[in-house]
Amino acid sequence: MIAHGSFGDLTVGDGELLAVRESGQGDELVAVSLTGAPKVRTLVSSPGFLGAPRPGPGWLAWTAWSERDMPWDACEVWVASYSPRGQVDGAVRLAGGPEESAVEPRWGPDGALYFVSDRSGWWNLYRWDGHRVEAVAPIAGECAAEPWELGYASYGFLDDGRIVVAVQEGPRHRLVVVEADGTVRPVDLPYTSIKPYLAVRGMTVALIGSSPTVAPQVAIVDLADADPQVEVLARSEHAGLDGVGVSTPTELRVRVASGREVLALVYPPTGEAADWQAPVIVRAHPGPTASCLLRLDWQAQFFTSHGFAVVDVDYLGSTGYGRVFRESLYGRWGLDDVDDCAAVAVHLLSTGRAVPGQVFIRGASAGGYTALHAVAQDGPFAAATAVSAIVDPDRWAQTVPRFQRAHAMRLRGGAGRVRAAAVQRPVLLIHGSADEVAVVEDVRELADELTSCGMAPEVLLLPDVGHYVASSPQAGAALEAELAHYRSVMADAANDQRALHGGQR
């Protein structure tokens, strides 16, 4: 053990290890000697956040954002003179500020510093040659992922001078190659979702890719020839799942009252004909800043295999549609996201896809907050499932971990706390007892209030499970409870109908 604190974003330099060290007081960029007894030197410190220490020839680059911001809102790229085992000198901010997110700095083989900035409204690639900053290849798409984690790599450099970039456009990712003259050429791949962990060596790029019929897999793509060759190195799914029939989604665009469009991915029940009609589960993704991605989702397949249609909604605030769309939910949380999910549900009812009285909404984390507010008003939803839900944005802003505090502060001010007295439909609450992001006490309090109002919810508390139920050992139990919840609501409605018709005879 060489020092206290949490270390991340490790980068090997010339005889030393560079890293970000986090404490309750802020972040530091540190250098650790790799020869002799390990010694830790602090290079840069901040009461806010730091990331991406990237050494170049005589330089060090890094990112910084304040404790009042999230890195997708306001993030800066800095450079300073630096030599290994020395100190930084003459630090200069190259990009970023209150209205610009600049991320993922990386030194190119030409000695220039590259980074991704959303100054144009999209996260695009830029280059600093030591004198000025210029755009590399303007694209109406996101050339970086929303930086929830350190160490993302959305682009890399091929040996022939070209740059390979993963671009997100709505729910789809594609891989492109940027030529020396800025021309953007797409790479034909069997993937529609690509993780921001590109690794480039020579003329090949390693990536994690998936599609609606392929679970995430590690592959290398040889870009030496015009016809790229793909070799799969590792697959994530169990061999027993090979050949299992899956539901593949279609894209649906629904115009909402404000005139803008909402995109949704619609998964029909597995094996159903083109004119299917079914109970529908609308899913509010665990954003804001997340998005519904075009990839194989076994949770969706669980429900489609049981006769449900699953619909993922890219509500206002999602990533993949530019900075303005991403920021538009600030101060409107619990309002516009709910309206977008409801608009998609109403469209499916009006077109005869959804069965009346059998449309449900579910969400996890921030999506759980959306789901709860969706049934706290009159609307198309017959019931809701809220997993690891945020209940009170103001209280969440006080209890959420340090990194997310600014996110909570910017989002609140919309619908406010979920009020039990307003809830009009049955609710299932699923929560981990060890959740440190959305504390379980808030959900217990809501459950008690709902019971007092005569709307006693179903509650599944999972011992020793944290915020991410879907990746916990209890994920299966949570899915079975959710399925049972919807079936119970459908059965109750059927019984009510029978009783009604029986009384009319």
Rosetta blueprint (number, residue, H / E / L):
1 M L
2 I L
3 A L
4 H L
5 G L
6 S E
7 F E
8 G E
9 D E
10 L E
11 T E
12 V E
13 G L
14 D L
15 G L
16 E E
17 L E
18 L E
19 A E
20 V E
21 R E
22 E E
23 S E
24 G L
25 Q L
26 G E
27 D E
28 E E
29 L E
30 V E
31 A E
32 V E
33 S E
34 L L
35 T L
36 G L
37 A L
38 P L
39 K L
40 V E
41 R E
42 T E
43 L E
44 V E
45 S E
46 S E
47 P L
48 G L
49 F E
50 L E
51 G E
52 A E
53 P E
54 R E
55 P E
56 G E
57 P L
58 G L
59 W E
60 L E
61 A E
62 W E
63 T E
64 A E
65 W E
66 S L
67 E L
68 R L
69 D L
70 M L
71 P L
72 W L
73 D L
74 A L
75 C E
76 E E
77 V E
78 W E
79 V E
80 A E
81 S E
82 Y L
83 S L
84 P L
85 R L
86 G L
87 Q L
88 V L
89 D E
90 G E
91 A E
92 V E
93 R E
94 L E
95 A E
96 G L
97 G E
98 P L
99 E L
100 E E
101 S E
102 A E
103 V E
104 E E
105 P E
106 R E
107 W E
108 G L
109 P L
110 D L
111 G L
112 A L
113 L E
114 Y E
115 F E
116 V E
117 S E
118 D L
119 R L
120 S L
121 G L
122 W L
123 W L
124 N E
125 L E
126 Y E
127 R E
128 W E
129 D L
130 G L
131 H L
132 R L
133 V E
134 E E
135 A E
136 V L
137 A L
138 P L
139 I L
140 A L
141 G L
142 E E
143 C L
144 A L
145 A L
146 E L
147 P L
148 W L
149 E L
150 L L
151 G L
152 Y L
153 A E
154 S L
155 Y E
156 G E
157 F E
158 L L
159 D L
160 D L
161 G L
162 R L
163 I E
164 V E
165 V E
166 A E
167 V E
168 Q E
169 E E
170 G L
171 P L
172 R E
173 H E
174 R E
175 L E
176 V E
177 V E
178 V E
179 E L
180 A L
181 D L
182 G L
183 T L
184 V E
185 R E
186 P E
187 V E
188 D L
189 L L
190 P L
191 Y L
192 T L
193 S E
194 I E
195 K L
196 P L
197 Y E
198 L L
199 A E
200 V E
201 R E
202 G L
203 M L
204 T E
205 V E
206 A E
207 L E
208 I E
209 G E
210 S E
211 S E
212 P L
213 T L
214 V E
215 A E
216 P E
217 Q E
218 V E
219 A E
220 I E
221 V E
222 D E
223 L L
224 A L
225 D L
226 A L
227 D L
228 P L
229 Q E
230 V E
231 E E
232 V E
233 L E
234 A E
235 R E
236 S L
237 E L
238 H L
239 A H
240 G H
241 L H
242 D L
243 G L
244 V L
245 G L
246 V L
247 S L
248 T L
249 P L
250 T E
251 E E
252 L E
253 R E
254 V E
255 R E
256 V L
257 A L
258 S L
259 G L
260 R L
261 E E
262 V E
263 L E
264 A E
265 L E
266 V E
267 Y E
268 P L
269 P L
270 T L
271 G L
272 E L
273 A L
274 A L
275 D L
276 W L
277 Q L
278 A E
279 P E
280 V E
281 I E
282 V E
283 R E
284 A E
285 H L
286 P L
287 G L
288 P L
289 T L
290 A L
291 S L
292 C L
293 L L
294 L L
295 R L
296 L L
297 D L
298 W H
299 Q H
300 A H
301 Q H
302 F H
303 F H
304 T H
305 S L
306 H L
307 G L
308 F L
309 A E
310 V E
311 V E
312 D E
313 V E
314 D E
315 Y L
316 L L
317 G L
318 S L
319 T L
320 G L
321 Y L
322 G L
323 R H
324 V H
325 F H
326 R H
327 E H
328 S L
329 L L
330 Y L
331 G L
332 R L
333 W L
334 G L
335 L L
336 D H
337 D H
338 V H
339 D H
340 D H
341 C H
342 A H
343 A H
344 V H
345 A H
346 V H
347 H H
348 L H
349 L H
350 S H
351 T L
352 G L
353 R L
354 A E
355 V E
356 P E
357 G E
358 Q E
359 V E
360 F E
361 I E
362 R E
363 G E
364 A E
365 S L
366 A H
367 G H
368 G H
369 Y H
370 T H
371 A H
372 L H
373 H H
374 A H
375 V L
376 A L
377 Q L
378 D L
379 G L
380 P L
381 F L
382 A L
383 A E
384 A E
385 T E
386 A E
387 V E
388 S L
389 A L
390 I L
391 V L
392 D L
393 P H
394 D H
395 R H
396 W H
397 A H
398 Q H
399 T H
400 V L
401 P L
402 R H
403 F H
404 Q H
405 R H
406 A H
407 H H
408 A H
409 M H
410 R H
411 L H
412 R L
413 G L
414 G L
415 A L
416 G L
417 R L
418 V L
419 R L
420 A H
421 A H
422 A H
423 V L
424 Q L
425 R L
426 P L
427 V E
428 L E
429 L E
430 I E
431 H E
432 G E
433 S L
434 A L
435 D L
436 E L
437 V L
438 A L
439 V L
440 V H
441 E H
442 D H
443 V H
444 R H
445 E H
446 L H
447 A H
448 D H
449 E H
450 L H
451 T H
452 S H
453 C L
454 G L
455 M L
456 A L
457 P L
458 E E
459 V E
460 L E
461 L E
462 L E
463 P L
464 D L
465 V L
466 G L
467 H L
468 Y L
469 V H
470 A H
471 S H
472 S L
473 P L
474 Q L
475 A H
476 G H
477 A H
478 A H
479 L H
480 E H
481 A H
482 E H
483 L H
484 A H
485 H H
486 Y H
487 R H
488 S H
489 V H
490 M H
491 A H
492 D H
493 A H
494 A H
495 N H
496 D H
497 Q H
498 R H
499 A H
500 L H
501 H H
502 G H
503 G H
504 Q L
505 R L
